[in-house]
Amino acid sequence: MATFAGLEARPLLDWYDDEALKNISRRYARDIEMLGYETPQLGKRAPVNNSVSAVANDADEQDGSSTTAFAHVQQDLVAAAQQVRQRIEAHYEHLLRTDPEGAADYHRRLTPMWKDKYLDRAPEHIAKWAELLEHLDGFRQGYEIGVGPGSLFRLLTDLKQVAMRGCDTEPDETIVFRELRKQLGIAELVDAHAVQRRTPMPIAEGTDALLGFYTTFSKDFSVPDWEWLFDYCRERMVGDKLVYLIPNPKSYNQDGVAAFFRQRAEFPLLDIPTPGRAKQWHEKTFLRLSLA
């Protein structure tokens, strides 16, 4: 197949590299050990049936209204991912016919891992929020740092009746995220803002909870940087001033950060068993703080 500017214009489905994701997981697991947790067992992910009908059937088989409600929202999110995927595929195929060099550039900007995770494997990505949602209570207005594809944003809005706002960066490579937020109808509620060290951010008035999960901005944050961020939020938030975080694991490489969070934060998911899979290194770093 032809290449343009050194980039191969290959089919969009030819992305997935499980070994590459396992290598990423190993790096995270090594960093998470600094918090004193065991290293997770890594294994191959089971195939996911990425279809709206499959999600709907799962909903009908579940017991409990909350589980069923989650599955129905998940169904809507998966349908949105499918629509975005079809739109992206169509645009890419159009570029291949009319502008091959532009097609190669578009292919590059889709970012392979994001396309695989948030479109091709949307049910698996969305399902990871189920247990976390059980602990996201006690607030009415949330501000999410790093909205990404908007899955948690919509789950909180639809299932918890939380008034959500948020922010995210707008680099050229975030095509998937931007398109998903548009499809979900939340684009106007997300500020184009990159969170950086000791830099003000547009927390909406009336916010009583700050959320930041799987963030990239915090990988170089030192203890003084975290203290500055929490002081800034404390002055602008109301109520219990709750903070829910899953920091970038690389943050724990900074001197004193692991000890800082052990002293300041709660670990709501610490007692939930997570046997056998790499999701363990996500959930056991789930932190909750009150700044009130």
C-alpha positions as semicolon CSV with decimal commas, in nm:
position;residue;x (nm);y (nm);z (nm)
1;M;0,000;0,000;0,000
2;A;0,121;0,350;-0,077
3;T;0,281;0,564;0,190
4;F;0,280;0,940;0,215
5;A;0,535;1,140;0,409
6;G;0,652;0,813;0,562
7;L;0,304;0,720;0,688
8;E;0,119;0,416;0,563
9;A;-0,245;0,482;0,474
10;R;-0,365;0,146;0,604
11;P;-0,722;0,047;0,695
12;L;-0,842;0,190;1,023
13;L;-0,921;-0,153;1,166
14;D;-0,555;-0,254;1,145
15;W;-0,455;-0,102;1,480
16;Y;-0,475;-0,332;1,776
17;D;-0,160;-0,455;1,943
18;D;-0,235;-0,633;2,270
19;E;0,133;-0,668;2,354
20;A;0,178;-0,292;2,334
21;L;-0,106;-0,238;2,582
22;K;0,037;-0,501;2,816
23;N;0,370;-0,314;2,813
24;I;0,190;0,004;2,913
25;S;0,016;-0,186;3,194
26;R;0,347;-0,320;3,320
27;R;0,489;0,032;3,346
28;Y;0,183;0,148;3,540
29;A;0,196;-0,155;3,769
30;R;0,558;-0,082;3,857
31;D;0,474;0,277;3,948
32;I;0,166;0,182;4,150
33;E;0,378;-0,037;4,377
34;M;0,506;0,289;4,526
35;L;0,166;0,324;4,696
36;G;0,221;-0,009;4,866
37;Y;-0,013;-0,223;4,658
38;E;0,063;-0,556;4,500
39;T;0,155;-0,580;4,135
40;P;-0,151;-0,685;3,929
41;Q;-0,157;-0,998;3,721
42;L;-0,162;-0,904;3,356
43;G;-0,346;-1,109;3,098
44;K;-0,503;-1,087;2,758
45;R;-0,836;-0,913;2,737
46;A;-1,137;-1,120;2,641
47;P;-1,299;-1,036;2,306
48;V;-1,573;-0,776;2,336
49;N;-1,900;-0,790;2,147
50;N;-1,917;-0,426;2,045
51;S;-2,281;-0,411;1,948
52;V;-2,579;-0,221;2,079
53;S;-2,794;-0,537;2,082
54;A;-2,538;-0,723;2,293
55;V;-2,533;-0,444;2,551
56;A;-2,913;-0,435;2,555
57;N;-2,928;-0,811;2,616
58;D;-2,680;-0,775;2,901
59;A;-2,909;-0,514;3,054
60;D;-3,207;-0,748;3,041
61;E;-3,011;-1,025;3,212
62;Q;-2,891;-0,812;3,504
63;D;-3,067;-0,793;3,840
64;G;-3,132;-0,462;4,015
65;S;-3,264;-0,135;3,881
66;S;-2,932;0,050;3,917
67;T;-2,744;-0,212;3,716
68;T;-3,013;-0,210;3,449
69;A;-3,010;0,171;3,438
70;F;-2,633;0,167;3,392
71;A;-2,659;-0,084;3,110
72;H;-2,919;0,123;2,929
73;V;-2,701;0,435;2,945
74;Q;-2,410;0,218;2,833
75;Q;-2,621;0,115;2,536
76;D;-2,670;0,480;2,439
77;L;-2,297;0,548;2,472
78;V;-2,207;0,246;2,261
79;A;-2,453;0,357;1,994
80;A;-2,289;0,701;1,992
81;A;-1,946;0,538;1,954
82;Q;-2,071;0,334;1,660
83;Q;-2,208;0,644;1,488
84;V;-1,881;0,830;1,538
85;R;-1,686;0,530;1,411
86;Q;-1,898;0,513;1,095
87;R;-1,855;0,887;1,038
88;I;-1,478;0,868;1,084
89;E;-1,449;0,563;0,858
90;A;-1,653;0,735;0,586
91;H;-1,442;1,049;0,604
92;Y;-1,120;0,850;0,593
93;E;-1,235;0,648;0,292
94;H;-1,334;0,972;0,118
95;L;-0,986;1,112;0,181
96;L;-0,826;0,795;0,047
97;R;-1,008;0,852;-0,282
98;T;-0,962;1,228;-0,307
99;D;-0,658;1,326;-0,099
100;P;-0,425;1,032;-0,017
101;E;-0,174;1,250;0,165
102;G;-0,452;1,405;0,371
103;A;-0,577;1,053;0,448
104;A;-0,237;0,957;0,588
105;D;-0,234;1,268;0,808
106;Y;-0,590;1,205;0,925
107;H;-0,496;0,844;1,006
108;R;-0,204;0,967;1,217
109;R;-0,416;1,219;1,407
110;L;-0,675;0,960;1,508
111;T;-0,422;0,818;1,755
112;P;-0,440;0,436;1,731
113;M;-0,482;0,351;2,098
114;W;-0,767;0,599;2,147
115;K;-0,953;0,478;1,840
116;D;-0,924;0,117;1,953
117;K;-1,021;0,186;2,313
118;Y;-1,305;0,435;2,275
119;L;-1,469;0,323;1,951
120;D;-1,382;-0,039;1,873
121;R;-1,400;-0,150;2,238
122;A;-1,651;0,102;2,370
123;P;-1,849;-0,143;2,592
124;E;-1,534;-0,246;2,779
125;H;-1,425;0,115;2,826
126;I;-1,767;0,222;2,956
127;A;-1,809;-0,082;3,183
128;K;-1,505;0,015;3,390
129;W;-1,703;0,304;3,541
130;A;-1,969;0,079;3,699
131;E;-1,791;0,015;4,032
132;L;-1,648;0,367;4,049
133;L;-1,997;0,517;4,016
134;E;-2,100;0,345;4,339
135;H;-1,864;0,579;4,525
136;L;-1,943;0,900;4,339
137;D;-2,215;1,040;4,564
138;G;-2,281;1,340;4,782
139;F;-2,245;1,618;4,525
140;R;-2,474;1,804;4,289
141;Q;-2,241;1,983;4,052
142;G;-1,921;1,829;3,926
143;Y;-1,627;1,958;3,724
144;E;-1,429;1,691;3,540
145;I;-1,066;1,749;3,448
146;G;-0,998;1,563;3,126
147;V;-1,349;1,483;3,000
148;G;-1,206;1,275;2,715
149;P;-1,481;1,084;2,531
150;G;-1,744;1,198;2,782
151;S;-1,855;0,857;2,911
152;L;-1,831;0,935;3,283
153;F;-1,972;1,282;3,219
154;R;-2,291;1,137;3,070
155;L;-2,317;0,855;3,325
156;L;-2,312;1,106;3,610
157;T;-2,563;1,329;3,434
158;D;-2,805;1,050;3,345
159;L;-2,772;0,820;3,647
160;K;-2,684;1,057;3,932
161;Q;-2,856;1,374;3,807
162;V;-2,533;1,567;3,857
163;A;-2,495;1,900;3,675
164;M;-2,164;1,845;3,498
165;R;-1,909;2,075;3,342
166;G;-1,549;2,002;3,256
167;C;-1,239;2,075;3,056
168;D;-0,999;1,902;2,822
169;T;-0,711;1,983;2,594
170;E;-0,773;2,033;2,224
171;P;-0,464;1,901;2,047
172;D;-0,487;1,810;1,683
173;E;-0,491;1,441;1,770
174;T;-0,814;1,440;1,974
175;I;-1,048;1,379;1,681
176;V;-1,211;1,080;1,851
177;F;-1,276;1,269;2,175
178;R;-1,416;1,577;2,003
179;E;-1,647;1,375;1,781
180;L;-1,776;1,167;2,071
181;R;-1,852;1,474;2,282
182;K;-2,044;1,626;1,991
183;Q;-2,238;1,306;1,942
184;L;-2,327;1,293;2,313
185;G;-2,442;1,656;2,312
186;I;-2,195;1,776;2,575
187;A;-1,943;1,966;2,364
188;E;-2,072;2,305;2,480
189;L;-2,022;2,205;2,844
190;V;-1,651;2,126;2,803
191;D;-1,396;2,408;2,823
192;A;-1,095;2,390;2,593
193;H;-0,837;2,413;2,868
194;A;-0,518;2,226;2,948
195;V;-0,452;2,182;3,320
196;Q;-0,092;2,274;3,401
197;R;0,120;2,330;3,706
198;R;-0,003;2,618;3,926
199;T;-0,224;2,758;3,653
200;P;-0,585;2,872;3,716
201;M;-0,859;2,667;3,556
202;P;-1,222;2,754;3,480
203;I;-1,402;2,574;3,763
204;A;-1,772;2,652;3,722
205;E;-1,945;2,850;3,996
206;G;-2,132;2,622;4,237
207;T;-1,903;2,323;4,188
208;D;-1,894;2,095;4,491
209;A;-1,692;1,808;4,341
210;L;-1,380;1,793;4,127
211;L;-1,313;1,475;3,928
212;G;-0,997;1,371;3,746
213;F;-0,961;1,011;3,632
214;Y;-0,676;0,860;3,430
215;T;-0,531;1,206;3,385
216;T;-0,214;1,284;3,191
217;F;-0,154;1,635;3,326
218;S;-0,046;1,515;3,670
219;K;0,244;1,289;3,572
220;D;0,503;1,555;3,667
221;F;0,315;1,707;3,962
222;S;0,520;1,745;4,279
223;V;0,372;1,772;4,628
224;P;0,376;2,156;4,611
225;D;0,195;2,137;4,277
226;W;-0,080;1,920;4,427
227;E;-0,105;2,150;4,728
228;W;-0,142;2,451;4,500
229;L;-0,415;2,279;4,299
230;F;-0,611;2,180;4,608
231;D;-0,579;2,528;4,761
232;Y;-0,701;2,682;4,436
233;C;-0,999;2,447;4,423
234;R;-1,083;2,497;4,790
235;E;-1,125;2,871;4,736
236;R;-1,365;2,822;4,444
237;M;-1,570;2,518;4,542
238;V;-1,873;2,497;4,771
239;G;-2,022;2,241;5,009
240;D;-1,804;1,947;5,107
241;K;-1,556;2,034;4,830
242;L;-1,498;1,672;4,731
243;V;-1,211;1,564;4,506
244;Y;-1,213;1,226;4,331
245;L;-0,891;1,127;4,157
246;I;-0,717;0,849;3,975
247;P;-0,385;1,027;3,920
248;N;-0,141;0,942;3,647
249;P;0,069;0,662;3,802
250;K;0,387;0,844;3,700
251;S;0,296;1,109;3,953
252;Y;0,404;0,869;4,228
253;N;0,760;0,885;4,098
254;Q;0,781;1,239;4,232
255;D;0,935;1,273;4,579
256;G;0,679;1,246;4,858
257;V;0,368;1,223;4,639
258;A;0,271;0,869;4,745
259;A;0,309;0,961;5,112
260;F;0,113;1,283;5,053
261;F;-0,187;1,092;4,922
262;R;-0,163;0,821;5,188
263;Q;-0,195;1,094;5,452
264;R;-0,460;1,306;5,281
265;A;-0,686;1,072;5,087
266;E;-0,935;0,792;5,134
267;F;-0,932;0,479;4,918
268;P;-1,299;0,388;4,866
269;L;-1,228;0,087;4,644
270;L;-0,959;-0,067;4,861
271;D;-1,183;-0,350;4,983
272;I;-1,338;-0,436;4,647
273;P;-1,179;-0,756;4,514
274;T;-1,030;-0,722;4,166
275;P;-0,885;-1,066;4,089
276;G;-0,678;-1,159;3,793
277;R;-0,687;-0,859;3,562
278;A;-0,503;-0,536;3,499
279;K;-0,798;-0,324;3,611
280;Q;-0,659;-0,373;3,961
281;W;-0,395;-0,108;3,903
282;H;-0,663;0,143;3,808
283;E;-0,909;0,091;4,091
284;K;-0,667;0,065;4,378
285;T;-0,542;0,417;4,309
286;F;-0,892;0,568;4,335
287;L;-0,858;0,855;4,582
288;R;-1,116;1,071;4,758
289;L;-1,041;1,388;4,948
290;S;-1,251;1,656;5,113
291;L;-1,112;2,008;5,096
292;A;-1,374;2,157;5,329
